[in-house]
């Protein structure tokens, strides 16, 4: 996983403003405010990008929470869900509520499932 550094938001904003107003080069602003040049370039060129690593989640937070609660409920009743059951549930959700996703036939793969377990 990539290292994630946090920089003072005020300093980052000042550096961005200096570069946008053409008062300073990327390198000069990066040196002045103690921010890596590549980070400063990325923040300026991708202004709407969120601050998390990786792509946006496929399921909304509410949907994922409901899925987890359903899995817990069924497990407490001695009906544990298997991996295929969970992936089928996600596929069904994406078919009923269409949206862009990286899955083949709206069915999540191994990497999604492993990341889901970690979350």
MOPAC internal coordinates of N, CA, C and O (Angstrom, degrees):
PM7 1SCF
backbone

  N    0.0000 0     0.00 0     0.00 0    0    0    0
  C    1.4436 1     0.00 0     0.00 0    1    0    0
  C    1.5223 1   108.27 1     0.00 0    2    1    0
  O    1.2310 1   120.36 1   -40.27 1    3    2    1
  N    1.3301 1   116.92 1   139.73 1    3    2    1
  C    1.4576 1   119.09 1  -178.42 1    5    3    2
  C    1.5190 1   111.53 1   -67.26 1    6    5    3
  O    1.2310 1   121.27 1   -29.18 1    7    6    5
  N    1.3258 1   115.18 1   150.82 1    7    6    5
  C    1.4521 1   119.72 1   176.34 1    9    7    6
  C    1.5149 1   108.48 1   -69.06 1   10    9    7
  O    1.2310 1   120.95 1   -36.79 1   11   10    9
  N    1.3107 1   115.79 1   143.21 1   11   10    9
  C    1.4516 1   119.93 1  -179.66 1   13   11   10
  C    1.5208 1   108.56 1  -121.90 1   14   13   11
  O    1.2310 1   121.19 1   -64.26 1   15   14   13
  N    1.3135 1   115.33 1   115.74 1   15   14   13
  C    1.4512 1   121.12 1   179.37 1   17   15   14
  C    1.5156 1   108.43 1  -105.09 1   18   17   15
  O    1.2310 1   121.60 1   -32.67 1   19   18   17
  N    1.3005 1   114.54 1   147.33 1   19   18   17
  C    1.4622 1   117.11 1   174.78 1   21   19   18
  C    1.5263 1   108.03 1  -113.23 1   22   21   19
  O    1.2310 1   121.54 1   -44.25 1   23   22   21
  N    1.2898 1   114.66 1   135.75 1   23   22   21
  C    1.4489 1   121.25 1  -179.63 1   25   23   22
  C    1.5137 1   107.61 1  -116.38 1   26   25   23
  O    1.2310 1   121.09 1   -27.03 1   27   26   25
  N    1.2953 1   115.53 1   152.97 1   27   26   25
  C    1.4555 1   120.33 1   178.47 1   29   27   26
  C    1.5296 1   108.70 1   -58.84 1   30   29   27
  O    1.2310 1   120.68 1   -57.17 1   31   30   29
  N    1.3129 1   116.31 1   122.83 1   31   30   29
  C    1.4674 1   121.42 1  -176.29 1   33   31   30
  C    1.5253 1   111.46 1   -60.54 1   34   33   31
  O    1.2310 1   120.45 1   144.34 1   35   34   33
  N    1.3174 1   116.74 1   -35.66 1   35   34   33
  C    1.4693 1   119.68 1   179.87 1   37   35   34
  C    1.5256 1   110.86 1   -66.46 1   38   37   35
  O    1.2310 1   120.56 1   136.63 1   39   38   37
  N    1.3436 1   116.54 1   -43.37 1   39   38   37
  C    1.4595 1   119.96 1   178.49 1   41   39   38
  C    1.5287 1   111.02 1   -64.51 1   42   41   39
  O    1.2310 1   120.96 1   138.84 1   43   42   41
  N    1.3332 1   115.78 1   -41.16 1   43   42   41
  C    1.4617 1   119.76 1   179.12 1   45   43   42
  C    1.5289 1   110.01 1   -61.51 1   46   45   43
  O    1.2310 1   120.49 1   136.40 1   47   46   45
  N    1.3087 1   116.67 1   -43.60 1   47   46   45
  C    1.4724 1   120.67 1  -179.44 1   49   47   46
  C    1.5301 1   110.95 1   -65.06 1   50   49   47
  O    1.2310 1   120.54 1   138.91 1   51   50   49
  N    1.3235 1   116.56 1   -41.09 1   51   50   49
  C    1.4671 1   119.87 1   177.76 1   53   51   50
  C    1.5252 1   111.11 1   -62.01 1   54   53   51
  O    1.2310 1   120.74 1   136.20 1   55   54   53
  N    1.3311 1   116.19 1   -43.80 1   55   54   53
  C    1.4683 1   120.46 1   179.58 1   57   55   54
  C    1.5260 1   110.54 1   -62.86 1   58   57   55
  O    1.2310 1   120.36 1   137.57 1   59   58   57
  N    1.3213 1   116.91 1   -42.43 1   59   58   57
  C    1.4694 1   121.12 1   179.25 1   61   59   58
  C    1.5279 1   110.24 1   -62.37 1   62   61   59
  O    1.2310 1   120.42 1   135.32 1   63   62   61
  N    1.3216 1   116.81 1   -44.68 1   63   62   61
  C    1.4675 1   120.44 1   179.76 1   65   63   62
  C    1.5309 1   111.92 1   -63.01 1   66   65   63
  O    1.2310 1   120.79 1   139.59 1   67   66   65
  N    1.3227 1   116.10 1   -40.41 1   67   66   65
  C    1.4815 1   120.15 1   178.84 1   69   67   66
  C    1.5237 1   110.58 1   -60.49 1   70   69   67
  O    1.2310 1   120.50 1   136.08 1   71   70   69
  N    1.3373 1   116.65 1   -43.92 1   71   70   69
  C    1.4634 1   120.37 1  -178.49 1   73   71   70
  C    1.5256 1   110.48 1   -70.49 1   74   73   71
  O    1.2310 1   120.13 1   136.44 1   75   74   73
  N    1.3214 1   117.36 1   -43.56 1   75   74   73
  C    1.4682 1   120.96 1  -178.72 1   77   75   74
  C    1.5280 1   112.23 1   -63.71 1   78   77   75
  O    1.2310 1   120.57 1   145.00 1   79   78   77
  N    1.3078 1   116.51 1   -35.00 1   79   78   77
  C    1.4657 1   120.13 1   179.38 1   81   79   78
  C    1.5236 1   111.68 1   -81.46 1   82   81   79
  O    1.2310 1   120.75 1  -174.30 1   83   82   81
  N    1.3139 1   116.17 1     5.70 1   83   82   81
  C    1.4651 1   123.39 1   179.77 1   85   83   82
  C    1.5263 1   113.32 1    59.77 1   86   85   83
  O    1.2310 1   121.23 1  -155.06 1   87   86   85
  N    1.3111 1   115.26 1    24.94 1   87   86   85
  C    1.4624 1   118.91 1   176.85 1   89   87   86
  C    1.5189 1   111.50 1   -81.50 1   90   89   87
  O    1.2310 1   120.62 1   158.15 1   91   90   89
  N    1.3564 1   116.42 1   -21.85 1   91   90   89
  C    1.4430 1   120.34 1  -173.14 1   93   91   90
  C    1.5161 1   110.61 1  -148.75 1   94   93   91
  O    1.2310 1   121.32 1   -25.90 1   95   94   93
  N    1.3086 1   115.08 1   154.10 1   95   94   93
  C    1.4663 1   119.90 1   174.22 1   97   95   94
  C    1.5324 1   108.79 1   -81.27 1   98   97   95
  O    1.2310 1   121.04 1   -13.06 1   99   98   97
  N    1.3377 1   115.62 1   166.94 1   99   98   97
  C    1.4633 1   119.84 1   176.70 1  101   99   98
  C    1.5284 1   110.29 1   -56.49 1  102  101   99
  O    1.2310 1   121.24 1   132.31 1  103  102  101
  N    1.3198 1   115.24 1   -47.69 1  103  102  101
  C    1.4626 1   120.22 1  -176.04 1  105  103  102
  C    1.5333 1   111.69 1   -63.20 1  106  105  103
  O    1.2310 1   120.34 1   135.85 1  107  106  105
  N    1.3189 1   116.96 1   -44.15 1  107  106  105
  C    1.4644 1   120.27 1  -178.87 1  109  107  106
  C    1.5303 1   110.77 1   -64.91 1  110  109  107
  O    1.2310 1   120.23 1   136.55 1  111  110  109
  N    1.3312 1   117.16 1   -43.45 1  111  110  109
  C    1.4601 1   120.61 1   179.54 1  113  111  110
  C    1.5326 1   110.56 1   -65.91 1  114  113  111
  O    1.2310 1   120.31 1   140.18 1  115  114  113
  N    1.3212 1   117.01 1   -39.82 1  115  114  113
  C    1.4614 1   120.80 1   179.18 1  117  115  114
  C    1.5259 1   110.64 1   -62.15 1  118  117  115
  O    1.2310 1   120.46 1   136.12 1  119  118  117
  N    1.3328 1   116.72 1   -43.88 1  119  118  117
  C    1.4618 1   120.50 1   178.91 1  121  119  118
  C    1.5293 1   111.71 1   -66.48 1  122  121  119
  O    1.2310 1   120.70 1   138.40 1  123  122  121
  N    1.3304 1   116.26 1   -41.60 1  123  122  121
  C    1.4674 1   120.61 1  -177.35 1  125  123  122
  C    1.5328 1   111.71 1   -64.26 1  126  125  123
  O    1.2310 1   120.48 1   138.96 1  127  126  125
  N    1.3473 1   116.68 1   -41.04 1  127  126  125
  C    1.4634 1   120.26 1  -174.02 1  129  127  126
  C    1.5276 1   113.93 1  -101.72 1  130  129  127
  O    1.2310 1   120.09 1  -179.34 1  131  130  129
  N    1.3328 1   117.44 1     0.66 1  131  130  129
  C    1.4594 1   120.80 1   176.40 1  133  131  130
  C    1.5259 1   113.71 1    70.01 1  134  133  131
  O    1.2310 1   120.65 1  -143.55 1  135  134  133
  N    1.3189 1   116.36 1    36.45 1  135  134  133
  C    1.4661 1   122.47 1   179.95 1  137  135  134
  C    1.5230 1   107.41 1  -119.00 1  138  137  135
  O    1.2310 1   119.08 1   -41.72 1  139  138  137
  N    1.3329 1   119.37 1   138.28 1  139  138  137
  C    1.4650 1   119.73 1   177.15 1  141  139  138
  C    1.5279 1   111.51 1   -58.79 1  142  141  139
  O    1.2310 1   121.05 1   -39.71 1  143  142  141
  N    1.3188 1   115.60 1   140.29 1  143  142  141
  C    1.4653 1   121.16 1  -178.21 1  145  143  142
  C    1.5247 1   111.15 1   -58.75 1  146  145  143
  O    1.2310 1   120.47 1   138.16 1  147  146  145
  N    1.3374 1   116.72 1   -41.84 1  147  146  145
  C    1.4682 1   119.96 1  -178.41 1  149  147  146
  C    1.5281 1   111.44 1   -64.42 1  150  149  147
  O    1.2310 1   120.21 1   143.36 1  151  150  149
  N    1.3296 1   117.21 1   -36.64 1  151  150  149
  C    1.4683 1   120.82 1   177.40 1  153  151  150
  C    1.5190 1   110.38 1   -65.10 1  154  153  151
  O    1.2310 1   121.14 1   135.92 1  155  154  153
  N    1.3049 1   115.42 1   -44.08 1  155  154  153
  C    1.4675 1   120.45 1   179.17 1  157  155  154
  C    1.5251 1   111.00 1   -62.36 1  158  157  155
  O    1.2310 1   119.99 1   136.43 1  159  158  157
  N    1.3228 1   117.62 1   -43.57 1  159  158  157
  C    1.4636 1   121.34 1   177.99 1  161  159  158
  C    1.5279 1   110.38 1   -61.74 1  162  161  159
  O    1.2310 1   120.39 1   135.44 1  163  162  161
  N    1.3257 1   116.86 1   -44.56 1  163  162  161
  C    1.4656 1   120.79 1  -179.49 1  165  163  162
  C    1.5212 1   110.87 1   -61.72 1  166  165  163
  O    1.2310 1   119.99 1   134.49 1  167  166  165
  N    1.3292 1   117.62 1   -45.51 1  167  166  165
  C    1.4653 1   121.40 1  -178.62 1  169  167  166
  C    1.5240 1   111.70 1   -62.30 1  170  169  167
  O    1.2310 1   120.32 1   144.60 1  171  170  169
  N    1.3342 1   116.99 1   -35.40 1  171  170  169
  C    1.4667 1   119.84 1  -179.42 1  173  171  170
  C    1.5268 1   110.86 1   -76.38 1  174  173  171
  O    1.2310 1   120.01 1   136.86 1  175  174  173
  N    1.3091 1   117.59 1   -43.14 1  175  174  173
  C    1.4671 1   120.68 1  -176.99 1  177  175  174
  C    1.5233 1   113.01 1   -75.84 1  178  177  175
  O    1.2310 1   119.76 1   156.13 1  179  178  177
  N    1.3367 1   118.07 1   -23.87 1  179  178  177
  C    1.4665 1   122.74 1  -178.68 1  181  179  178
  C    1.5148 1   109.02 1  -122.85 1  182  181  179
  O    1.2310 1   120.66 1  -116.60 1  183  182  181
  N    1.3120 1   116.35 1    63.40 1  183  182  181
  C    1.4612 1   121.91 1  -172.18 1  185  183  182
  C    1.5293 1   113.38 1   -60.15 1  186  185  183
  O    1.2310 1   119.13 1   145.30 1  187  186  185
  N    1.3202 1   119.26 1   -34.70 1  187  186  185
  C    1.4552 1   121.10 1  -176.72 1  189  187  186
  C    1.5209 1   114.26 1   -88.94 1  190  189  187
  O    1.2310 1   120.16 1  -177.92 1  191  190  189
  N    1.3068 1   117.30 1     2.08 1  191  190  189
  C    1.4690 1   121.31 1  -176.25 1  193  191  190
  C    1.5190 1   110.37 1   -70.92 1  194  193  191
  O    1.2310 1   121.00 1   -41.24 1  195  194  193
  N    1.3456 1   115.70 1   138.76 1  195  194  193
  C    1.4594 1   118.87 1   178.21 1  197  195  194
  C    1.5270 1   109.66 1   -77.14 1  198  197  195
  O    1.2310 1   120.60 1    -8.92 1  199  198  197
  N    1.3085 1   116.47 1   171.08 1  199  198  197
  C    1.4566 1   121.20 1  -173.84 1  201  199  198
  C    1.5205 1   113.96 1   -94.56 1  202  201  199
  O    1.2310 1   119.78 1  -163.29 1  203  202  201
  N    1.3222 1   118.02 1    16.71 1  203  202  201
  C    1.4570 1   119.99 1  -179.98 1  205  203  202
  C    1.5119 1   110.39 1   -98.92 1  206  205  203
  O    1.2310 1   121.46 1   -21.91 1  207  206  205
  N    1.3274 1   114.82 1   158.09 1  207  206  205
  C    1.4599 1   119.96 1   176.11 1  209  207  206
  C    1.5244 1   108.64 1   -83.77 1  210  209  207
  O    1.2310 1   120.15 1   -33.31 1  211  210  209
  N    1.2882 1   117.31 1   146.69 1  211  210  209
  C    1.4537 1   121.41 1   176.17 1  213  211  210
  C    1.5124 1   113.11 1    84.94 1  214  213  211
  O    1.2310 1   121.57 1     0.60 1  215  214  213
  N    1.3069 1   114.60 1  -179.40 1  215  214  213
  C    1.4588 1   120.30 1  -178.71 1  217  215  214
  C    1.5231 1   110.97 1   -82.58 1  218  217  215
  O    1.2310 1   120.95 1   -10.29 1  219  218  217
  N    1.3098 1   115.78 1   169.71 1  219  218  217
  C    1.4554 1   120.98 1   178.77 1  221  219  218
  C    1.5204 1   110.02 1   -70.16 1  222  221  219
  O    1.2310 1   119.93 1   -32.04 1  223  222  221
  N    1.3241 1   117.74 1   147.96 1  223  222  221
  C    1.4597 1   119.69 1   179.83 1  225  223  222
  C    1.5251 1   111.58 1   -67.49 1  226  225  223
  O    1.2310 1   121.07 1   -28.73 1  227  226  225
  N    1.3298 1   115.56 1   151.27 1  227  226  225
  C    1.4621 1   120.99 1  -179.45 1  229  227  226
  C    1.5176 1   110.00 1   -77.27 1  230  229  227
  O    1.2310 1   120.48 1   133.45 1  231  230  229
  N    1.3185 1   116.68 1   -46.55 1  231  230  229
  C    1.4571 1   121.03 1   178.03 1  233  231  230
  C    1.5193 1   109.42 1   -87.62 1  234  233  231
  O    1.2310 1   120.87 1   -35.59 1  235  234  233
  N    1.3097 1   115.93 1   144.41 1  235  234  233
  C    1.4553 1   120.00 1   174.66 1  237  235  234
  C    1.5305 1   108.34 1   -70.44 1  238  237  235
  O    1.2310 1   120.45 1   -20.66 1  239  238  237
  N    1.3093 1   116.75 1   159.34 1  239  238  237
  C    1.4686 1   121.30 1  -178.13 1  241  239  238
  C    1.5225 1   110.85 1   -56.59 1  242  241  239
  O    1.2310 1   120.51 1   138.04 1  243  242  241
  N    1.3141 1   116.64 1   -41.96 1  243  242  241
  C    1.4693 1   121.07 1  -179.45 1  245  243  242
  C    1.5279 1   110.38 1   -63.62 1  246  245  243
  O    1.2310 1   120.30 1   136.33 1  247  246  245
  N    1.3260 1   117.03 1   -43.67 1  247  246  245
  C    1.4663 1   120.87 1  -179.44 1  249  247  246
  C    1.5317 1   111.19 1   -64.08 1  250  249  247
  O    1.2310 1   120.84 1   138.08 1  251  250  249
  N    1.3251 1   116.00 1   -41.92 1  251  250  249
  C    1.4570 1   119.30 1   179.97 1  253  251  250
  C    1.5311 1   110.42 1   -67.21 1  254  253  251
  O    1.2310 1   120.23 1   140.58 1  255  254  253
  N    1.3143 1   117.16 1   -39.42 1  255  254  253
  C    1.4580 1   121.38 1   177.78 1  257  255  254
  C    1.5311 1   110.50 1   -61.81 1  258  257  255
  O    1.2310 1   120.43 1   135.72 1  259  258  257
  N    1.3373 1   116.79 1   -44.28 1  259  258  257
  C    1.4668 1   120.60 1   179.01 1  261  259  258
  C    1.5267 1   111.07 1   -63.52 1  262  261  259
  O    1.2310 1   120.19 1   141.83 1  263  262  261
  N    1.3170 1   117.23 1   -38.17 1  263  262  261
  C    1.4609 1   121.24 1   177.48 1  265  263  262
  C    1.5274 1   110.46 1   -62.88 1  266  265  263
  O    1.2310 1   120.34 1   134.68 1  267  266  265
  N    1.3175 1   116.95 1   -45.32 1  267  266  265
  C    1.4637 1   121.31 1   179.59 1  269  267  266
  C    1.5338 1   110.30 1   -62.80 1  270  269  267
  O    1.2310 1   120.37 1   135.72 1  271  270  269
  N    1.3211 1   116.89 1   -44.28 1  271  270  269
  C    1.4729 1   120.40 1   179.61 1  273  271  270
  C    1.5295 1   111.05 1   -62.59 1  274  273  271
  O    1.2310 1   120.49 1   140.80 1  275  274  273
  N    1.3190 1   116.67 1   -39.20 1  275  274  273
  C    1.4692 1   120.86 1   178.08 1  277  275  274
  C    1.5318 1   110.82 1   -64.91 1  278  277  275
  O    1.2310 1   120.61 1   138.23 1  279  278  277
  N    1.3213 1   116.45 1   -41.77 1  279  278  277
  C    1.4700 1   120.56 1   178.42 1  281  279  278
  C    1.5218 1   109.65 1   -62.73 1  282  281  279
  O    1.2310 1   119.98 1   136.10 1  283  282  281
  N    1.3310 1   117.64 1   -43.90 1  283  282  281
  C    1.4683 1   121.62 1   179.70 1  285  283  282
  C    1.5270 1   111.32 1   -64.15 1  286  285  283
  O    1.2310 1   121.29 1   137.89 1  287  286  285
  N    1.3327 1   115.14 1   -42.11 1  287  286  285
  C    1.4682 1   119.98 1  -179.39 1  289  287  286
  C    1.5328 1   110.66 1   -61.57 1  290  289  287
  O    1.2310 1   120.72 1   132.72 1  291  290  289
  N    1.3159 1   116.23 1   -47.28 1  291  290  289
  C    1.4599 1   120.28 1  -179.67 1  293  291  290
  C    1.5255 1   111.50 1   -66.38 1  294  293  291
  O    1.2310 1   120.04 1   144.18 1  295  294  293
  N    1.3160 1   117.52 1   -35.82 1  295  294  293
  C    1.4648 1   120.83 1   177.86 1  297  295  294
  C    1.5214 1   110.96 1   -66.19 1  298  297  295
  O    1.2310 1   120.41 1   142.26 1  299  298  297
  N    1.3306 1   116.82 1   -37.74 1  299  298  297
  C    1.4657 1   119.66 1   179.20 1  301  299  298
  C    1.5331 1   111.24 1   -67.77 1  302  301  299
  O    1.2310 1   120.38 1   156.33 1  303  302  301
  N    1.3151 1   116.88 1   -23.67 1  303  302  301
  C    1.4706 1   121.46 1   176.73 1  305  303  302
  C    1.5250 1   111.89 1   -92.15 1  306  305  303
  O    1.2310 1   120.92 1  -168.88 1  307  306  305
  N    1.3212 1   115.84 1    11.12 1  307  306  305
  C    1.4674 1   123.93 1   178.92 1  309  307  306
  C    1.5338 1   112.82 1    67.90 1  310  309  307
  O    1.2310 1   121.32 1  -144.00 1  311  310  309
  N    1.3404 1   115.08 1    36.00 1  311  310  309
  C    1.4607 1   121.78 1   173.03 1  313  311  310
  C    1.5239 1   108.46 1  -125.97 1  314  313  311
  O    1.2310 1   120.07 1  -111.88 1  315  314  313
  N    1.3160 1   117.47 1    68.12 1  315  314  313
  C    1.4691 1   118.36 1  -177.83 1  317  315  314
  C    1.5263 1   111.01 1   -63.67 1  318  317  315
  O    1.2310 1   121.18 1   -35.25 1  319  318  317
  N    1.3087 1   115.35 1   144.75 1  319  318  317
  C    1.4539 1   121.52 1  -179.91 1  321  319  318
  C    1.5186 1   109.88 1   -89.73 1  322  321  319
  O    1.2310 1   121.48 1   -40.12 1  323  322  321
  N    1.3122 1   114.77 1   139.88 1  323  322  321
  C    1.4603 1   121.12 1   176.28 1  325  323  322
  C    1.5279 1   108.30 1   -89.92 1  326  325  323
  O    1.2310 1   121.72 1   -12.19 1  327  326  325
  N    1.3158 1   114.31 1   167.81 1  327  326  325
  C    1.4603 1   120.75 1  -179.71 1  329  327  326
  C    1.5265 1   111.20 1   -55.83 1  330  329  327
  O    1.2310 1   119.99 1   133.89 1  331  330  329
  N    1.3294 1   117.63 1   -46.11 1  331  330  329
  C    1.4704 1   120.99 1  -179.40 1  333  331  330
  C    1.5253 1   111.90 1   -62.87 1  334  333  331
  O    1.2310 1   120.15 1   144.99 1  335  334  333
  N    1.3330 1   117.31 1   -35.01 1  335  334  333
  C    1.4631 1   120.72 1   178.11 1  337  335  334
  C    1.5304 1   110.72 1   -63.38 1  338  337  335
  O    1.2310 1   121.11 1   136.39 1  339  338  337
  N    1.3289 1   115.49 1   -43.61 1  339  338  337
  C    1.4688 1   120.37 1  -178.77 1  341  339  338
  C    1.5287 1   109.80 1   -66.45 1  342  341  339
  O    1.2310 1   120.57 1   134.92 1  343  342  341
  N    1.3140 1   116.51 1   -45.08 1  343  342  341
  C    1.4648 1   119.96 1  -179.38 1  345  343  342
  C    1.5212 1   110.82 1   -65.15 1  346  345  343
  O    1.2310 1   119.99 1   144.64 1  347  346  345
  N    1.3306 1   117.63 1   -35.36 1  347  346  345
  C    1.4603 1   121.15 1   176.78 1  349  347  346
  C    1.5293 1   110.39 1   -66.35 1  350  349  347
  O    1.2310 1   120.45 1   141.24 1  351  350  349
  N    1.3382 1   116.75 1   -38.76 1  351  350  349
  C    1.4658 1   120.32 1   178.32 1  353  351  350
  C    1.5340 1   111.12 1   -62.09 1  354  353  351
  O    1.2310 1   120.85 1   138.56 1  355  354  353
  N    1.3392 1   115.98 1   -41.44 1  355  354  353
  C    1.4623 1   120.11 1   178.70 1  357  355  354
  C    1.5204 1   109.78 1   -66.28 1  358  357  355
  O    1.2310 1   120.24 1   138.10 1  359  358  357
  N    1.3319 1   117.15 1   -41.90 1  359  358  357
  C    1.4568 1   121.25 1   178.81 1  361  359  358
  C    1.5283 1   110.26 1   -60.47 1  362  361  359
  O    1.2310 1   120.54 1   135.40 1  363  362  361
  N    1.3064 1   116.57 1   -44.60 1  363  362  361
  C    1.4624 1   121.08 1   179.56 1  365  363  362
  C    1.5375 1   110.95 1   -62.15 1  366  365  363
  O    1.2310 1   120.69 1   138.36 1  367  366  365
  N    1.3263 1   116.29 1   -41.64 1  367  366  365
  C    1.4656 1   121.22 1   178.46 1  369  367  366
  C    1.5266 1   110.81 1   -61.91 1  370  369  367
  O    1.2310 1   120.43 1   137.88 1  371  370  369
  N    1.3327 1   116.78 1   -42.12 1  371  370  369
  C    1.4649 1   120.51 1  -178.74 1  373  371  370
  C    1.5288 1   112.32 1   -72.59 1  374  373  371
  O    1.2310 1   120.03 1   152.80 1  375  374  373
  N    1.3173 1   117.55 1   -27.20 1  375  374  373
  C    1.4678 1   120.41 1   175.92 1  377  375  374
  C    1.5270 1   109.90 1   -72.70 1  378  377  375
  O    1.2310 1   121.05 1   138.74 1  379  378  377
  N    1.3400 1   115.61 1   -41.26 1  379  378  377
  C    1.4647 1   120.24 1  -179.75 1  381  379  378
  C    1.5277 1   112.29 1   -72.32 1  382  381  379
  O    1.2310 1   120.40 1   148.34 1  383  382  381
  N    1.3225 1   116.84 1   -31.66 1  383  382  381
  C    1.4669 1   122.59 1  -179.50 1  385  383  382
  C    1.5262 1   108.76 1  -124.37 1  386  385  383
  O    1.2310 1   119.73 1  -101.25 1  387  386  385
  N    1.3314 1   118.12 1    78.75 1  387  386  385
  C    1.4671 1   120.53 1  -173.67 1  389  387  386
  C    1.5383 1   113.26 1   -60.66 1  390  389  387
  O    1.2310 1   121.53 1   -40.65 1  391  390  389
  N    1.3164 1   114.69 1   139.35 1  391  390  389
  C    1.4579 1   122.97 1   175.24 1  393  391  390
  C    1.5112 1   108.70 1  -161.67 1  394  393  391
  O    1.2310 1   120.27 1   -14.59 1  395  394  393
  N    1.3066 1   117.08 1   165.41 1  395  394  393
  C    1.4652 1   120.31 1   178.41 1  397  395  394
  C    1.5168 1   109.73 1   -66.40 1  398  397  395
  O    1.2310 1   121.09 1   -43.90 1  399  398  397
  N    1.3155 1   115.52 1   136.10 1  399  398  397
  C    1.4517 1   120.12 1   174.92 1  401  399  398
  C    1.5197 1   109.02 1  -155.44 1  402  401  399
  O    1.2310 1   120.34 1   -21.19 1  403  402  401
  N    1.3240 1   116.96 1   158.81 1  403  402  401
  C    1.4635 1   120.35 1  -176.25 1  405  403  402
  C    1.5235 1   113.86 1   -86.03 1  406  405  403
  O    1.2310 1   119.46 1  -173.86 1  407  406  405
  N    1.3250 1   118.63 1     6.14 1  407  406  405
  C    1.4614 1   122.31 1  -172.92 1  409  407  406
  C    1.5246 1   112.25 1   -85.26 1  410  409  407
  O    1.2310 1   121.01 1   -27.35 1  411  410  409
  N    1.3360 1   115.68 1   152.65 1  411  410  409
  C    1.4604 1   121.56 1   172.38 1  413  411  410
  C    1.5211 1   107.76 1   -82.53 1  414  413  411
  O    1.2310 1   120.21 1   -54.41 1  415  414  413
  N    1.3146 1   117.20 1   125.59 1  415  414  413
  C    1.4716 1   123.10 1  -179.34 1  417  415  414
  C    1.5213 1   112.00 1    55.62 1  418  417  415
  O    1.2310 1   120.28 1  -146.13 1  419  418  417
  N    1.3345 1   117.07 1    33.87 1  419  418  417
  C    1.4743 1   123.16 1   179.65 1  421  419  418
  C    1.5243 1   113.86 1    62.59 1  422  421  419
  O    1.2310 1   119.65 1  -166.08 1  423  422  421
  N    1.3179 1   118.27 1    13.92 1  423  422  421
  C    1.4606 1   121.04 1  -179.02 1  425  423  422
  C    1.5253 1   109.77 1  -103.52 1  426  425  423
  O    1.2310 1   120.32 1   -57.69 1  427  426  425
  N    1.3523 1   116.99 1   122.31 1  427  426  425
  C    1.4646 1   119.67 1  -179.31 1  429  427  426
  C    1.5224 1   111.56 1   -66.64 1  430  429  427
  O    1.2310 1   121.25 1   -21.48 1  431  430  429
  N    1.3182 1   115.22 1   158.52 1  431  430  429
  C    1.4542 1   121.10 1  -178.92 1  433  431  430
  C    1.5172 1   112.09 1  -108.70 1  434  433  431
  O    1.2310 1   121.63 1    12.30 1  435  434  433
  N    1.3317 1   114.49 1  -167.70 1  435  434  433
  C    1.4610 1   122.33 1  -177.02 1  437  435  434
  C    1.5287 1   112.37 1   -58.56 1  438  437  435
  O    1.2310 1   120.45 1   134.01 1  439  438  437
  N    1.3405 1   116.75 1   -45.99 1  439  438  437
  C    1.4609 1   119.97 1  -175.90 1  441  439  438
  C    1.5224 1   111.16 1   -64.03 1  442  441  439
  O    1.2310 1   120.27 1   139.20 1  443  442  441
  N    1.3315 1   117.09 1   -40.80 1  443  442  441
  C    1.4609 1   119.61 1   178.02 1  445  443  442
  C    1.5164 1   109.62 1   -62.68 1  446  445  443
  O    1.2310 1   120.32 1   135.04 1  447  446  445
  N    1.3244 1   117.00 1   -44.96 1  447  446  445
  C    1.4591 1   120.76 1  -177.23 1  449  447  446
  C    1.5254 1   111.14 1   -62.09 1  450  449  447
  O    1.2310 1   120.04 1   136.39 1  451  450  449
  N    1.3264 1   117.52 1   -43.61 1  451  450  449
  C    1.4688 1   120.50 1   179.16 1  453  451  450
  C    1.5275 1   111.24 1   -63.63 1  454  453  451
  O    1.2310 1   120.78 1   138.82 1  455  454  453
  N    1.3303 1   116.11 1   -41.18 1  455  454  453
  C    1.4677 1   120.26 1   178.31 1  457  455  454
  C    1.5320 1   110.62 1   -66.20 1  458  457  455
  O    1.2310 1   120.46 1   142.53 1  459  458  457
  N    1.3368 1   116.73 1   -37.47 1  459  458  457
  C    1.4640 1   121.23 1   177.46 1  461  459  458
  C    1.5221 1   110.17 1   -61.45 1  462  461  459
  O    1.2310 1   120.03 1   135.85 1  463  462  461
  N    1.3064 1   117.56 1   -44.15 1  463  462  461
  C    1.4713 1   121.45 1   179.07 1  465  463  462
  C    1.5254 1   110.92 1   -62.25 1  466  465  463
  O    1.2310 1   120.37 1   140.78 1  467  466  465
  N    1.3270 1   116.91 1   -39.22 1  467  466  465
  C    1.4628 1   120.29 1   179.04 1  469  467  466
  C    1.5207 1   111.10 1   -66.07 1  470  469  467
  O    1.2310 1   120.79 1   140.61 1  471  470  469
  N    1.3464 1   116.10 1   -39.39 1  471  470  469
  C    1.4688 1   119.20 1   179.40 1  473  471  470
  C    1.4993 1   110.56 1   -68.45 1  474  473  471
  O    1.2310 1   120.10 1   180.00 1  475  474  473

